Amino acid sequence: AVSTMWETEGLQTFGIVVVVCASLKLLHLLGLISFSEDSVEDELELSAVRHRPEALEQLEAQTRFSRKELQILYRGFKNECPSGVVNEDTFKEIYSQFFPQGDASTYAHFLFNAFDTDHNGSISFEDFVMGLSILLRGSVQEKLNWAFNLYDINKDGYITKEEMLDIIKSIYDMMGKCTYPILKEETPRQHVEIFFQKMDKNRDGVVTIDEFIDCCQNDENIMRSMQLFENVI
């Protein structure tokens, strides 16, 4: 039963896995999951777009992607986003295509803010590949740091119960009511209560990065889920 899955696997596991799944859906949309062997050597193309990314050498040093992979990623990114940047509306459109049975706009908003590290209202190619590198090839610590940043909606360095609830509710909304017909309206709050108590070790009403990482690293389901998406590309 779905309710059993939520109890045994844990809400936190699902939340973190959805983050990674969502990034894979974005990749799939850009046609990047199956890398082609087309000629991608013409870096002169990079100077033709309005927003020119940093030199590939620099991105290669900052990410876990090879030069060839970065060239292919850039080609896909540029095809979908000719201006060289993605705005929030485009991001929401992408997720609404993959989750037509629900409302993905709120979750897409939160995920957009996690990718938009300089908070300038758009995601550049650099923002995109830096986040992708962590989600697909980062260490467990890096992935958990990224997930913490997603849950920390106001970016003050702490996760409150309400922030966690907002993220979880947005996941419910995105997946659609038809996916979880047996779950009652108050179910997200009940699960957040349980999970938050588990994380908030010193009972001060907020979860710090250390509490978050410690709790996740001691959860076998989360650790297992972290391995699922390695070597996807």
Number of C-alpha atoms within 10 A of each C-alpha: 6 11 11 9 11 14 10 10 14 17 18 21 20 17 19 21 17 13 17 21 14 16 19 20 17 18 18 13 17 19 18 20 15 10 12 10 8 7 8 15 11 8 11 8 13 19 10 11 15 11 14 16 18 11 10 18 11 11 19 16 11 13 18 18 20 14 16 14 16 20 19 21 22 25 19 19 24 18 13 16 18 15 15 21 23 21 15 19 13 16 19 19 13 18 22 17 12 16 15 12 15 19 20 25 21 17 24 24 15 20 23 24 22 23 22 21 17 11 11 10 14 21 23 23 22 21 18 20 23 19 20 21 17 20 24 22 21 19 14 18 14 15 21 23 16 20 22 23 23 24 25 22 21 13 13 8 14 20 24 19 19 14 17 24 19 20 21 22 19 21 22 20 19 23 18 17 14 9 14 12 9 12 13 8 9 8 13 19 17 12 17 20 14 12 17 22 15 14 19 19 16 10 11 8 14 20 25 19 18 12 17 21 21 15 17 20 15 10 15 12 16 23 14 10 15 22 13 12 15 12 8 10 14
